[in-house]
Amino acid sequence: MRSQNILFILAVVILAGSLIHIGNQLTNRSNNFTPNTINVMGEGKATIAPDSMRIYLAVSELADTTQEAQTLANTKVNQIMDMLEGYDIPSSDIKTESVSINEEYDRTDDWRNLLWYRANQNITITIESDDFASIGGQIVDEVAQVGGVKINNTSFVLKDRDAAMAEAREKAFNNAQMKAEQLADAGSLRLLKALSISDNSIDYNYPMARAEMAMASDGALWMGGWANLNPWEMEVNVQIQVVFETR
């Protein structure tokens, strides 16, 4: 009887050891398991109207001395600032980007002769009111009347990008899911959840300000005033990378 009990205990110990060994093997296989996946790129685009406008101005004045050149440039800039006061643009939206004074020479006949000094100031104006396009057009018209001020560029800008970005990302994910489903069907696989999602690229296409062309009385083309600025819709393009699990 005693020997039977000993044999029974030995059998239980051996069985338990075998079960532990099998469990460890299954655990190791589970830890080393790599799911089947499909890796696709999704593209999404959202169009939205801009909410502000930027005007880039350059003031440049020549004089015999640096002080005279800078004084002339400051006078021109003050004219612009006085004009902008009538549009209630916050001072934080009027930025002096750079100030410089350079010597200019006559380099003919292999000889360098100092001619004068040029003072430059670059200013950026941001307009965020509801009628920013109309106000921007009026400002450009008035700046043109000051004289000696170069309008380097004008552009419409989207400052609040969250809504457009969310729409573009959602479209990009739907596009990626559609591609993954097509690939899964082609390979007789079942598409499961997304394992990872990452942004690849984000691109904003800012429209340039444009003015309508009009016909002058003599038949020649004439730029009919910047007050008729027409903002184009902007594009937000997003590319994402998505990894889907398959079975």
GUDREN-81594 format. One record per residue (C-alpha): x, y, z; residue in one letter; residue number from 1; chain. Coordinates in steps of 0.02 Angstrom, whole numbers, plus 50000, padded with zeros to 5 digits. Each point is the difference from the previous one (the first is absolute). Layout:
+-------+-------+-------+---+-----+---+
:     u :     v :     w : r :   k : c :
+-------+-------+-------+---+-----+---+
:     X :     Y :     Z : A : NUM : A :
...
+-------+-------+-------+---+-----+---+
//
This chain:
+-------+-------+-------+---+-----+---+
:     u :     v :     w : r :   k : c :
+-------+-------+-------+---+-----+---+
: 50000 : 50000 : 50000 : M :   1 : A :
: 50141 : 50116 : 50046 : R :   2 : A :
: 50090 : 49968 : 49834 : S :   3 : A :
: 49839 : 50040 : 49905 : Q :   4 : A :
: 49988 : 50168 : 50087 : N :   5 : A :
: 50179 : 50039 : 49956 : I :   6 : A :
: 49969 : 49957 : 49817 : L :   7 : A :
: 49844 : 50108 : 49998 : F :   8 : A :
: 50095 : 50150 : 50072 : I :   9 : A :
: 50139 : 49977 : 49872 : L :  10 : A :
: 49872 : 49996 : 49859 : A :  11 : A :
: 49920 : 50161 : 50062 : V :  12 : A :
: 50169 : 50086 : 50011 : V :  13 : A :
: 50049 : 49944 : 49824 : I :  14 : A :
: 49831 : 50056 : 49930 : L :  15 : A :
: 50014 : 50170 : 50085 : A :  16 : A :
: 50176 : 50023 : 49932 : G :  17 : A :
: 49941 : 49958 : 49825 : S :  18 : A :
: 49857 : 50124 : 50011 : L :  19 : A :
: 50118 : 50137 : 50060 : I :  20 : A :
: 50119 : 49963 : 49856 : H :  21 : A :
: 49860 : 50006 : 49872 : I :  22 : A :
: 49935 : 50164 : 50076 : G :  23 : A :
: 50172 : 50078 : 49988 : N :  24 : A :
: 50015 : 49950 : 49818 : Q :  25 : A :
: 49830 : 50076 : 49960 : L :  26 : A :
: 50046 : 50160 : 50091 : T :  27 : A :
: 50163 : 50015 : 49904 : N :  28 : A :
: 49910 : 49973 : 49835 : R :  29 : A :
: 49873 : 50133 : 50048 : S :  30 : A :
: 50136 : 50125 : 50047 : N :  31 : A :
: 50092 : 49969 : 49836 : N :  32 : A :
: 49843 : 50010 : 49894 : F :  33 : A :
: 50006 : 50132 : 49863 : T :  34 : A :
: 49829 : 50041 : 49925 : P :  35 : A :
: 49974 : 50006 : 49813 : N :  36 : A :
: 49985 : 50181 : 49945 : T :  37 : A :
: 49965 : 50114 : 49851 : I :  38 : A :
: 50091 : 50166 : 49993 : N :  39 : A :
: 49916 : 50136 : 49896 : V :  40 : A :
: 50010 : 50188 : 49973 : M :  41 : A :
: 49842 : 50105 : 50007 : G :  42 : A :
: 49974 : 50171 : 49921 : E :  43 : A :
: 49871 : 50130 : 50048 : G :  44 : A :
: 49962 : 50177 : 49943 : K :  45 : A :
: 49891 : 50135 : 50077 : A :  46 : A :
: 49958 : 50167 : 49921 : T :  47 : A :
: 49959 : 50148 : 50110 : I :  48 : A :
: 49987 : 50188 : 49982 : A :  49 : A :
: 50146 : 50100 : 50075 : P :  50 : A :
: 49966 : 50102 : 50156 : D :  51 : A :
: 50133 : 50137 : 49985 : S :  52 : A :
: 50114 : 50092 : 49879 : M :  53 : A :
: 50183 : 50051 : 50006 : R :  54 : A :
: 50079 : 50146 : 49908 : I :  55 : A :
: 50190 : 50010 : 49984 : Y :  56 : A :
: 50069 : 50175 : 49973 : L :  57 : A :
: 50177 : 50062 : 49967 : A :  58 : A :
: 50054 : 50180 : 50028 : V :  59 : A :
: 50162 : 50052 : 49917 : S :  60 : A :
: 50080 : 50174 : 50000 : E :  61 : A :
: 50164 : 50071 : 49932 : L :  62 : A :
: 50102 : 50143 : 50075 : A :  63 : A :
: 50176 : 50067 : 50014 : D :  64 : A :
: 50019 : 49944 : 50181 : T :  65 : A :
: 49935 : 49854 : 50101 : T :  66 : A :
: 49906 : 50117 : 50117 : Q :  67 : A :
: 49912 : 50087 : 49856 : E :  68 : A :
: 49953 : 49835 : 49920 : A :  69 : A :
: 49931 : 49931 : 50162 : Q :  70 : A :
: 49904 : 50161 : 50034 : T :  71 : A :
: 49918 : 49992 : 49829 : L :  72 : A :
: 49954 : 49817 : 50026 : A :  73 : A :
: 49929 : 50035 : 50173 : N :  74 : A :
: 49895 : 50142 : 49930 : T :  75 : A :
: 49927 : 49882 : 49869 : K :  76 : A :
: 49966 : 49866 : 50131 : V :  77 : A :
: 49914 : 50127 : 50112 : N :  78 : A :
: 49885 : 50047 : 49856 : Q :  79 : A :
: 49952 : 49818 : 49984 : I :  80 : A :
: 49971 : 49982 : 50187 : M :  81 : A :
: 49891 : 50156 : 50004 : D :  82 : A :
: 49897 : 49930 : 49858 : M :  83 : A :
: 49979 : 49831 : 50086 : L :  84 : A :
: 49929 : 50082 : 50157 : E :  85 : A :
: 49839 : 50029 : 49905 : G :  86 : A :
: 49974 : 49812 : 49980 : Y :  87 : A :
: 50014 : 49954 : 50186 : D :  88 : A :
: 50135 : 49869 : 49968 : I :  89 : A :
: 50082 : 49946 : 50164 : P :  90 : A :
: 50182 : 50050 : 50017 : S :  91 : A :
: 50045 : 49816 : 50025 : S :  92 : A :
: 49942 : 49969 : 49820 : D :  93 : A :
: 50118 : 50132 : 49928 : I :  94 : A :
: 50178 : 49934 : 50008 : K :  95 : A :
: 50165 : 50073 : 49943 : T :  96 : A :
: 50088 : 49847 : 49934 : E :  97 : A :
: 50169 : 50079 : 49960 : S :  98 : A :
: 50094 : 50165 : 49995 : V :  99 : A :
: 50162 : 50024 : 49902 : S : 100 : A :
: 50113 : 50135 : 49926 : I : 101 : A :
: 50114 : 49958 : 49856 : N : 102 : A :
: 50132 : 50094 : 49901 : E : 103 : A :
: 49976 : 50010 : 49813 : E : 104 : A :
: 50147 : 50023 : 49882 : Y : 105 : A :
: 50037 : 50044 : 49822 : D : 106 : A :
: 50108 : 49856 : 49939 : R : 107 : A :
: 50031 : 50056 : 49822 : T : 108 : A :
: 50176 : 50003 : 49927 : D : 109 : A :
: 50064 : 49881 : 50134 : D : 110 : A :
: 49985 : 50138 : 50129 : W : 111 : A :
: 49887 : 50001 : 50153 : R : 112 : A :
: 49922 : 50170 : 50035 : N : 113 : A :
: 49880 : 50022 : 50147 : L : 114 : A :
: 49839 : 50073 : 49931 : L : 115 : A :
: 49879 : 50001 : 50146 : W : 116 : A :
: 49922 : 49902 : 50143 : Y : 117 : A :
: 49840 : 49898 : 49988 : R : 118 : A :
: 49888 : 49974 : 50153 : A : 119 : A :
: 49879 : 49853 : 49993 : N : 120 : A :
: 49856 : 49950 : 50112 : Q : 121 : A :
: 49888 : 49849 : 49973 : N : 122 : A :
: 49827 : 49999 : 50080 : I : 123 : A :
: 49869 : 49863 : 50013 : T : 124 : A :
: 49817 : 50045 : 50030 : I : 125 : A :
: 49875 : 49866 : 50053 : T : 126 : A :
: 49813 : 50034 : 49982 : I : 127 : A :
: 49880 : 49886 : 50094 : E : 128 : A :
: 49832 : 50090 : 49996 : S : 129 : A :
: 49845 : 49924 : 49922 : D : 130 : A :
: 50022 : 50103 : 49841 : D : 131 : A :
: 50189 : 49976 : 49994 : F : 132 : A :
: 50006 : 49987 : 49809 : A : 133 : A :
: 49912 : 50167 : 49974 : S : 134 : A :
: 50104 : 50088 : 50134 : I : 135 : A :
: 50159 : 49924 : 49929 : G : 136 : A :
: 49957 : 50066 : 49828 : G : 137 : A :
: 49970 : 50175 : 50067 : Q : 138 : A :
: 50165 : 49998 : 50094 : I : 139 : A :
: 50096 : 49948 : 49845 : V : 140 : A :
: 49915 : 50141 : 49903 : D : 141 : A :
: 50050 : 50129 : 50131 : E : 142 : A :
: 50178 : 49934 : 50014 : V : 143 : A :
: 50019 : 50016 : 49812 : A : 144 : A :
: 49956 : 50186 : 50015 : Q : 145 : A :
: 50139 : 50030 : 50127 : V : 146 : A :
: 50131 : 49970 : 49866 : G : 147 : A :
: 50169 : 49919 : 50018 : G : 148 : A :
: 49928 : 49850 : 50091 : V : 149 : A :
: 50014 : 49828 : 49921 : K : 150 : A :
: 49864 : 49871 : 50028 : I : 151 : A :
: 50105 : 49842 : 50002 : N : 152 : A :
: 49857 : 49879 : 50019 : N : 153 : A :
: 49822 : 49974 : 50060 : T : 154 : A :
: 49927 : 49835 : 50056 : S : 155 : A :
: 49845 : 49928 : 50081 : F : 156 : A :
: 50032 : 49896 : 50156 : V : 157 : A :
: 49907 : 49872 : 50104 : L : 158 : A :
: 50047 : 50032 : 50182 : K : 159 : A :
: 49873 : 49880 : 50078 : D : 160 : A :
: 50050 : 49836 : 49919 : R : 161 : A :
: 49921 : 49876 : 50121 : D : 162 : A :
: 49835 : 49971 : 49908 : A : 163 : A :
: 50082 : 49981 : 49829 : A : 164 : A :
: 50134 : 49886 : 50071 : M : 165 : A :
: 49871 : 49887 : 50084 : A : 166 : A :
: 49900 : 49985 : 49838 : E : 167 : A :
: 50155 : 49961 : 49896 : A : 168 : A :
: 50062 : 49869 : 50125 : R : 169 : A :
: 49830 : 49914 : 50005 : E : 170 : A :
: 49997 : 49991 : 49809 : K : 171 : A :
: 50179 : 49935 : 50000 : A : 172 : A :
: 49956 : 49859 : 50121 : F : 173 : A :
: 49846 : 49952 : 49899 : N : 174 : A :
: 50109 : 49997 : 49844 : N : 175 : A :
: 50127 : 49889 : 50087 : A : 176 : A :
: 49864 : 49882 : 50062 : Q : 177 : A :
: 49928 : 49986 : 49824 : M : 178 : A :
: 50171 : 49954 : 49929 : K : 179 : A :
: 50030 : 49872 : 50139 : A : 180 : A :
: 49830 : 49919 : 49969 : E : 181 : A :
: 50038 : 49984 : 49815 : Q : 182 : A :
: 50168 : 49918 : 50037 : L : 183 : A :
: 49924 : 49885 : 50130 : A : 184 : A :
: 49865 : 49943 : 49878 : D : 185 : A :
: 50130 : 49969 : 49866 : A : 186 : A :
: 50099 : 49892 : 50121 : G : 187 : A :
: 49847 : 49909 : 50072 : S : 188 : A :
: 50035 : 50077 : 50171 : L : 189 : A :
: 49888 : 50074 : 50133 : R : 190 : A :
: 50041 : 50179 : 50049 : L : 191 : A :
: 50004 : 50033 : 50187 : L : 192 : A :
: 50041 : 50154 : 50105 : K : 193 : A :
: 50129 : 50134 : 49965 : A : 194 : A :
: 50159 : 49965 : 50098 : L : 195 : A :
: 50088 : 50166 : 49970 : S : 196 : A :
: 49965 : 50168 : 49917 : I : 197 : A :
: 50129 : 50135 : 49964 : S : 198 : A :
: 50005 : 50164 : 49904 : D : 199 : A :
: 50112 : 49996 : 49847 : N : 200 : A :
: 49980 : 50177 : 49935 : S : 201 : A :
: 49890 : 50154 : 50019 : I : 202 : A :
: 49992 : 50130 : 49863 : D : 203 : A :
: 49909 : 50167 : 49996 : Y : 204 : A :
: 49969 : 50081 : 49832 : N : 205 : A :
: 49978 : 50186 : 50033 : Y : 206 : A :
: 49914 : 50098 : 49862 : P : 207 : A :
: 50077 : 50162 : 49938 : M : 208 : A :
: 49896 : 50158 : 50005 : A : 209 : A :
: 49930 : 50046 : 49830 : R : 210 : A :
: 49915 : 50153 : 49930 : A : 211 : A :
: 49877 : 50008 : 49857 : E : 212 : A :
: 50062 : 50068 : 49834 : M : 213 : A :
: 49897 : 50138 : 49922 : A : 214 : A :
: 50004 : 50082 : 49827 : M : 215 : A :
: 50051 : 50182 : 49994 : A : 216 : A :
: 49913 : 50122 : 49882 : S : 217 : A :
: 50143 : 49989 : 49875 : D : 218 : A :
: 49982 : 49812 : 49989 : G : 219 : A :
: 50155 : 49959 : 50103 : A : 220 : A :
: 49994 : 49881 : 50147 : L : 221 : A :
: 49999 : 50087 : 50168 : W : 222 : A :
: 50008 : 49928 : 50174 : M : 223 : A :
: 49834 : 50058 : 50068 : G : 224 : A :
: 50045 : 50033 : 50181 : G : 225 : A :
: 50053 : 49879 : 50135 : W : 226 : A :
: 49839 : 50031 : 50095 : A : 227 : A :
: 49924 : 49859 : 49893 : N : 228 : A :
: 50113 : 49866 : 50074 : L : 229 : A :
: 49923 : 49828 : 49987 : N : 230 : A :
: 50068 : 49868 : 50122 : P : 231 : A :
: 50011 : 49824 : 49929 : W : 232 : A :
: 49963 : 49848 : 50104 : E : 233 : A :
: 50150 : 49921 : 50084 : M : 234 : A :
: 50049 : 49817 : 49993 : E : 235 : A :
: 50064 : 49896 : 50145 : V : 236 : A :
: 50079 : 49837 : 49940 : N : 237 : A :
: 50042 : 49860 : 50122 : V : 238 : A :
: 50089 : 49834 : 49975 : Q : 239 : A :
: 49996 : 49867 : 50136 : I : 240 : A :
: 50075 : 49826 : 50019 : Q : 241 : A :
: 49886 : 49865 : 50074 : V : 242 : A :
: 50042 : 49821 : 50048 : V : 243 : A :
: 49849 : 49883 : 50006 : F : 244 : A :
: 49998 : 49827 : 50076 : E : 245 : A :
: 49935 : 49859 : 49888 : T : 246 : A :
: 49951 : 49818 : 50023 : R : 247 : A :
+-------+-------+-------+---+-----+---+
//
